[in-house]
Amino acid sequence: MTPTLHGYWRSSAAYRVRLALGLKGLAYDSVTHDLRTGAQRDEDYRRLQPQGLVPVLETEDGPLIQSPAILEWLEERYPDPPLLPRDTHGRAVVRAMAAIVACDIHPINNLRVLTRLRHDMEADEEAVRGWIGQWVAEGFAALETLIARYGGDYAYGETPTLADCHILPQVYNAERFAVDLAPYPLLTASAARLRARVPQAAPEAQGDAG
């Protein structure tokens, strides 16, 4: 069975999964749910994802939700090439890097939160950009330190890991909102390498981009 990825071209969580699929050379089908129109909240889709969020990866084992869990499943099911280091300490470091994005930056900068800021709390675009920039800066500063300690061509070592699959989509989001990325040269350099390595995963490369 060819997996089917349910996502949206600008979803950073779906972008993470596309990157991992690309790095592992796995073919997949795509189904788009336009987050701008609330398509992800349709009843049929909620049967796959009760939260009404993207992505979902439909597999022969059943539907998988939440991008970190999907990435771990891909790593276990298709271990070559590996996206986690071989040693236990390295694996913990990579997972911690990924968690800085998945737990501390992305959740408070996602569409649901930004919509509430704009509509319910009457934040203007300058305030929204300031909100986004603050949390990106805090997380990226920590990641820059970790990449200086553990990185090579990529965030951890010389080959891409699950950390990179989280970092690049967050860099894409930061660029969209004009966050100053100059203080994070190691992070942006490693993200650029991954972007060049898996160009087919980029948001702009998706057929539904627009």
Secondary structure, 3 states (H helix, E strand, C coil): CCCEEEECCCCHHHHHHHHHHHHCCCCCEEEECCHHHCHHHCHHHHHHCCCCCCCEEEECCEEEECHHHHHHHHHHHCCCCCCCCCCHHHHHHHHHHHHHHHHHHHHHCCHHHHHHHHHHCCCCHHHHHHHHHHHHHHHHHHHHHHHHHHECCCCCECCCCHHHHHHHHHHHHHHHCCCCCCCCHHHHHHHHHHHHHCHHHCHHHCCCCC
